[in-house]
Amino acid sequence: MSTHAPEAPRRTGASPKASTRWWRFFLLAHFTAVSLLLFVIQALPVVVFVVPLFILFADLGLADSIAGLTIVYVASTMSVACWMMASYMDSIPASVKEAAWIDGCSVFGGFVKTVLRNSLPGVLSTAIFSFLLVWNDYLVPQQNTTDW
C-alpha cells in the first residue's frame, strides 16, 4: 500500500491566462486595423460621397426619403462613434471584469454590471457628439431631398 497521494493529472494545453493573453493580442491586432480603416474613412469629407450616394440611392429608390438620410447619417457617424468608444473602453482595466468573474458573475453579467456601468459617461458623450455631427450637416439633406 502506497503512503503518498496519487499524482494530479497534467494539463496539456495552454494555461487560461496565456489563452486570454493570446486572444487579447489577436483581437487587438484586428481591432487596430479596423479602427485605422474607420479613421481614414472618417477623414474624407462628406462632399466626396454626395454624388455617388445620390446615384446609389436613386437606383435603390431611397432618394428623397427619410430612410436614405438615416442610412447616410448612421454610416457617417458610426466610424466616429466606434473610434470614441474604443478609446474609452480601453481605459477600463481588464481586472474589473476578472474581479466580477471571480465574484460569480457570468461573462455577460460581468460585462453589464462592471464595464457597461463604467462606460456610461463615454456612451453619453459619444451619443451627444454623433448627434451634433448629424445636426451640423446640411449638404446631404439638401442634395438628397427635394419635397421637404
C-alpha positions as a printed Julia matrix, in Angstrom:
148×3 Matrix{Float64}:
   0.0    0.0     0.0
   1.34   3.39   -1.02
   1.62   6.17    1.57
   1.76   9.16   -0.79
  -1.13  10.83   -2.61
  -1.83   9.99   -6.23
  -0.29  12.25   -8.82
  -2.52  15.03  -10.17
  -3.34  14.89  -13.87
  -1.15  17.1   -16.02
  -2.57  19.8   -18.21
  -1.53  19.53  -21.8
  -2.99  22.75  -23.16
  -2.06  26.35  -22.57
  -2.98  27.93  -19.29
  -6.16  30.03  -19.2
  -4.06  33.13  -18.55
  -1.91  32.5   -21.63
  -5.01  31.81  -23.7
  -6.59  35.09  -22.59
  -3.42  36.98  -23.47
  -3.3   35.39  -26.9
  -6.93  36.31  -27.63
  -6.38  39.83  -26.34
  -3.4   40.22  -28.72
  -5.36  38.67  -31.61
  -8.36  40.94  -31.11
  -6.17  43.99  -30.57
  -4.37  43.43  -33.88
  -7.63  43.11  -35.79
  -9.22  45.98  -33.92
  -6.27  48.23  -34.72
  -6.64  47.53  -38.44
 -10.4   48.15  -38.35
 -10.06  51.35  -36.32
  -7.42  52.65  -38.74
  -9.77  51.96  -41.66
 -12.63  53.73  -39.89
 -10.41  56.7   -39.12
  -9.3   57.01  -42.76
 -12.9   56.82  -43.97
 -13.94  59.48  -41.47
 -11.1   61.74  -42.59
 -12.66  62.04  -46.07
 -15.08  64.96  -46.42
 -18.79  64.35  -46.98
 -18.62  66.18  -50.31
 -16.67  63.26  -51.77
 -19.61  60.92  -51.13
 -22.56  63.13  -52.09
 -22.81  62.36  -55.81
 -22.13  58.6   -55.55
 -24.65  58.35  -52.7
 -27.3   60.17  -54.72
 -26.76  57.85  -57.7
 -26.9   54.78  -55.43
 -29.99  55.96  -53.6
 -31.73  56.91  -56.85
 -31.14  53.36  -58.13
 -32.41  51.85  -54.87
 -35.43  54.13  -54.67
 -34.19  55.77  -51.45
 -33.65  59.23  -52.88
 -35.9   61.83  -51.3
 -36.75  59.64  -48.31
 -36.06  59.65  -44.6
 -34.75  56.07  -44.82
 -32.0   57.2   -47.2
 -30.97  60.05  -44.9
 -30.98  57.71  -41.91
 -28.65  55.29  -43.68
 -26.27  58.11  -44.59
 -26.23  59.55  -41.08
 -25.78  56.22  -39.31
 -22.97  55.22  -41.67
 -21.22  58.57  -41.37
 -21.32  58.75  -37.57
 -20.64  55.08  -36.89
 -16.92  55.38  -37.53
 -16.55  58.29  -35.1
 -18.68  56.53  -32.5
 -16.64  53.31  -32.76
 -13.4   55.24  -32.51
 -14.52  57.24  -29.47
 -15.98  54.23  -27.65
 -12.92  52.1   -28.35
 -10.64  54.63  -26.74
 -12.97  54.88  -23.76
 -13.29  51.1   -23.38
  -9.5   50.76  -23.43
  -9.35  52.9   -20.29
 -11.4   50.34  -18.31
  -8.96  47.81  -16.83
  -9.42  44.11  -17.5
  -9.05  43.42  -13.79
 -12.53  44.86  -13.23
 -14.06  42.18  -15.45
 -11.9   39.49  -13.89
 -12.96  40.56  -10.4
 -16.6   40.25  -11.43
 -15.96  36.75  -12.78
 -14.28  35.75   -9.53
 -17.28  37.11   -7.61
 -19.53  34.74   -9.55
 -20.84  36.75  -12.5
 -21.14  35.21  -15.91
 -19.21  36.75  -18.78
 -22.25  38.73  -19.94
 -23.27  39.63  -16.38
 -19.76  40.85  -15.6
 -19.78  42.95  -18.75
 -23.15  44.53  -17.95
 -22.53  45.08  -14.25
 -18.99  46.41  -14.5
 -17.92  47.53  -17.95
 -21.23  48.89  -19.18
 -21.88  50.8   -15.97
 -18.39  52.28  -16.03
 -18.72  53.26  -19.68
 -21.99  55.22  -19.43
 -20.22  58.62  -19.49
 -18.43  57.55  -22.68
 -21.69  56.32  -24.23
 -23.44  59.6   -23.44
 -20.62  61.79  -24.74
 -20.4   59.7   -27.91
 -24.16  59.99  -28.45
 -24.06  63.77  -28.0
 -21.08  64.13  -30.35
 -22.74  61.93  -33.0
 -25.94  63.96  -32.73
 -24.02  67.2   -33.22
 -22.23  65.79  -36.28
 -25.57  65.0   -37.88
 -27.19  68.25  -36.75
 -24.46  70.36  -38.37
 -24.67  68.55  -41.71
 -26.65  70.48  -44.29
 -25.22  69.29  -47.6
 -26.57  65.73  -47.65
 -30.24  66.52  -46.93
 -30.18  69.48  -49.3
 -28.92  67.26  -52.1
 -30.99  64.13  -51.34
 -34.36  65.69  -50.57
 -36.46  67.93  -52.77
 -40.05  67.75  -51.44
 -39.41  68.94  -47.9
